[in-house]
Amino acid sequence: MKKIVLLLLIILLCYEAYNVLVKTTHFSNEKASFEYTKNGLDNLADTLIAKKIILDKPSFLVLAKLLNVEERAKPGKFLVKRKTSLLSILRMLRNNQQATVNFVLNKVRTRGELAKLVGNTLSMDSATAIEFFNSNDSLSPFGTDTTMLLTLFIPNTYTMYWSTSLPKLMQKMKDQQTQFWGNKHRTAKAKQIGMSPNEVYTLASIVEEECNYDSDKTLIASVYQNRLKKSMPLQACPTIKYAMQNFALTRIYEKYLSNPSPYNTYRKKGLPPGPICTPSPTTIDLVLNAPTTDYLYFVAKADFSGYHHFSASFQEHSKFAKEYQLKLDEYQKKKQNQ
């Protein structure tokens, strides 16, 4: 009888040792993740069992206590590979070996959109992010304010910890901004065209919203630069959409042009107070390297190809504009009759 009990005890110890030292996970995918938020190891153990990351709660809690996990673990997101041992999971927590997430920044137009992206990617909610982004006191340590906030955000994919705080995110963006403008002589190029990096970014944000084709973007940039030099209003339709906070508008009517917003470049000369979106690095470079032209006007082609006619004279521009307006009227009338 004693031999049988001893044998069972040895089997049990071997089983526990296997789970602790060799394998504990029993989920089917290659990887699984969990979040630790300092709400106690007991609750964490329940979560890990539910996710099939651990099998045995008592073993987890006993070993966690022996390794001082609760005292050393920090809030964060952790990634576990299949066939990871319980001991490895506890070491991961104890040594704060957090999983990283990709902060994928494409085009955003407002602080609200940016806050939503942050909330969907990192551990804080979007309400916390928008409160931070709406506070000049919060933004001032990073050399920006609510108007120029977007200039810190150069579209790219950034790898960071899920638990990254807003100040750390902002510092990372500030460092990336500095690096971006230091590369390819961008700051020097901005100076050559009589603009600051923030002004180039703001102009690029308008160009970004005007067109999808790089061949036209660089010519649109030259039009706007020529208008700025001649103290002509930019008369950029995307700034009207931004002023109205209505980005679904497909046609800008005369009645919209009286909007008193400082972003209305039909009423206000010069650049708007800040960017109207986050332009791509490519668009920024197209603005910096825009060709020298005598163009002062542009209008979409009447074939709806997305390309534009460019003109140096208002007379020529008016002819192309009338062609486009006529085709647009025909299209909208046909659409209404369907």
N, C-alpha and C positions, 0 to 999 in steps of 0.2 A: 504493500500500500504506500509506504514512504517513497519507494522508488517511482511509483506512478505520479505521486504529488510532485516530487522533485523534477521528473521529466516534464510535467505540465508547466511547472514554474520556469524551467529552462526554455521551453517552447514560447511561453509568454514573454520572457525577457528578450529572446531572439526576435520575436515579432515587434516588440517595442523598439528594440535597437535598430531594426530594419527601417521602421517608420521614422525614427529620429535621425538616423545617420545616412540612410540611403534614399528612401522614397516616402513621401507622405501625401502628395497630391493625387487626386483621382478624378480630375476633370478630363474631358476628351480632347479639348483643343490644345494647341501647342503652348498657348500662354493664357494667363488669367491675371486680372488686376484687382486691387482692393485699395480702399482709402482708410488711413488712420487719422482720426481727428481728436485724439486725446480724450475720448469718452469712455476710457477704461478698457483693459485687456479682456475682461469678461465679455463685453459687448463685441469686441473685435473677434474673439474666438467664435462667437455665434455666427458672425458674418463669414468668417473663413470656412466654417463647417457648411453653411448654406451654399457657398460658392464651390464647395468640394475641393478646397485648397488644403484643409487639414481633415484628419479622420477623428482625432481624439482630443477633446477639450481639456480634460485633466492633465494630460501630458504636456500640452501647450502651456498651460498656466504654471505648472511646476517648473518647467525649464525656463520659462520667461522670468520667473521670480529668481531663479538661480543666476541668470545672466543679467539681472537688473535692467531688463528691457524697458519697463515702464518709466524708469527714471531717465533713460537715455534716448528713447525713441522720440522723434519729432513728427508733427503732423505732416502728412504728405500722401502721395500716390505711389504704390509699389507694384511692380510687375513680377509675376512668378512664372517660371517655365515649367512645363510638365515634367514630372518625376523629380521635382525639387524636394529635398529633405526638410523635415521640421526644423532641424538645427540651422539649416541654411536660411530658412524663412525668418527665424528669430535673430540670426546674425544680421540679416538684411535690415530688420527693424532697428536693432541695437546700434548699427553703424550708419543708419540713415541713408541707405543705398536706394534712393528714390528713383522712380521711373521718370523719364523725361517726356514732355509733350511737345508737339509742334504748334507753334503760334503762327498760323498761316495768314499773313496780311496781304490781301489783295486791295481792291478799291473800296474804301468806305467814304461816305460823304459827310457824316455828322459825328459829333461826340457821342450821341446816343447809339449809333451803329457801332462805333468803336467800343463802347462799353459793353454792348451785347456780345461782340466777338471775344472780348476779354473774359466775360462771364461764362461763355460757352467753352472756353479753353482752359482757364485757370481755376483755382479753388474758390475765389471770391465770386459773389453774385454780381449781376450787372448793375444793380442799384448802388452797391458800394463803389463800383468803378465810375458810374456817372457822377456821383457825389464828388469824387476825387477830381474828375476831369472838369467839373464845373467850378472848381475852386482855384482862383489865382494864387492863393496862399499855398496850396498843395503843389502847384505847378512851378512856382517861381524858383525853387532850388535847381530846376532843370533848364533854366533860361528860357522859359516859354510862358504863355498865358492861354486863356481859353480861346482866343482868336487864332493864335498861331500853333495850337497844340498839334495839329496834324502834320506840321512840318518835321516833327521828330520821328514820324513813322514812315520809313522808306519801305514800300512793299517788298516782301521777301518771306521766306520761311525761317523762323527763328526757333531754335531748340532751347527749352528751359524746363525747370522743375514745375510740376503742377502746382506746388505750394508757393511759387514765386509771388512775392508781395508787389503791390503797385509801385512803391518807390524803387524796388529792384528792377521791375519791368521798365519804368521810365528811365532809369540810369542806363540800362542795356540799350534802349532806343536812342538815348542821347549819345552813347559811345558809338553806336552804329551810324548815326547821323554824321558825327565828326569824321568817322572813317570813310563814309561815302563821299563827302565833299572833298576830302583830302586825296581821293583817288582820281586818276585820269585828268588831273589839273582842273577839276570842276570849279573850285573857288576862283582860280585865276581866270577861267573862261567867263564866269559870271561877272567878274570885275571888268573884263574887256568889253562886255556889252552894256556896262553901266548899271548892273543890277547886283543886289545882294543874293546869297543863296536862298533866303526866304522868299524874295521877290521872284526868283526863277521858279521855285517850287509852286508859288501861287499861280504864276502864268501857266506853268505846265499842267496844273490842275484844271484850268479852263480848256486848254488844248486837249487834255485827256477826254473831257466830256464832249468835245466838238466832233470827234472823228475816230474811226477805228483803224485807219490806214496810215502807216508811218510816212508814206510818200506825201500824203496830204498834211499830216500833222506838222512836219517841219516847215511847210509853206504857210500854214495857218500861224505858226509861231512867228514867222517873218512878218506877216500882216500885222499882228498885234505889236510886235516890236517897232514897226514903222509908225503905227498909230501913237504909241507912247512917245516916240521921239517928236512927233508933230503936235503933241498935246491934244490929240483927237480922242473922243470917248471910244472905248473898246467896242461897245455895243455887242457884247457877247451874250447870246441867248442862254447858255447854260447858267449864267449868273442870275438871270431872271427866275429860272427854275429854283435855284438855290434861295433866292430872296423870298420866294413864295413857299419854299419847302414842299414843292410838288414836283417830284422827279419823273412823274408819269406823263407830263405834258408833251405832246407831240407837235404842237404848233403854238408859237408865241404871237398873241394878238395885240393890237395897239393898246387896248385897255390895260394890259399887264405892264406896260412900259412906264406907267406913272407911279409904280410902287416906290415908296420913300426909302426903302432899305438901302444902306450904304453898299450893299452888294449889287445894286442895280447899276450896271455899267453903261446903261443908256442915259442915265441922269447924272452919274458921277464920273468924272474923268479919272484916268489912271487905273491902277490895279484895285481890286476890291480889298477890304481890310485884311483878308487872310484867304487861305486855300479853300476851294469848294469841294475837294475830294483829295484822296491820296493818289497822286499820279505814279505811274510805273517808272522805274529807273530809266527805261528806254525813252519814255516821253520827256523826262527831264533832260536827257542827253540830246534829244532832238531839238529842244528849245535852246540849249547851250550852243549847239552847232548849226543853228538855222542859217540858211543861205542869205546872202545879201540880195534883196529884190526891191522892186518899186511898187509891189502890190500893197494896196490899201483896202481891198474888198475881197470877199469870197462868198459864194453861195452854193448850196448843194446842186448837183446836176439833176436835170429834169427826168433822167432815166431811173432815178432812185437807186443808183448803184452804190451810194455812200461816198462817192468821190465828189470833188468840188471844182467849180470854175474860179479862177483867180484873176483879178483885174486891177489895173493901176488907175483907171478912170471910173468915175461914178456913172458916166454914160454907158460904158460897156457893161459895168456891173448891173445896171438897171435892166438891160436887155436880158441877161441871164436870169436875174431875179424874177422878171415877169414870166419867163418860160417855166421856171420852177413853180411859181405860184399858180399858174394856169393848170399845170399837170397835177398839182396837189389838190386844187379845187375839184378837178375831174375825178380824181381818185376818191376823195371823201364823199362826193355826190353819189358815185357808183356804190360805195360801201353802204351809204344810208339807204339805198334802194334795194339792197339785197335782202 
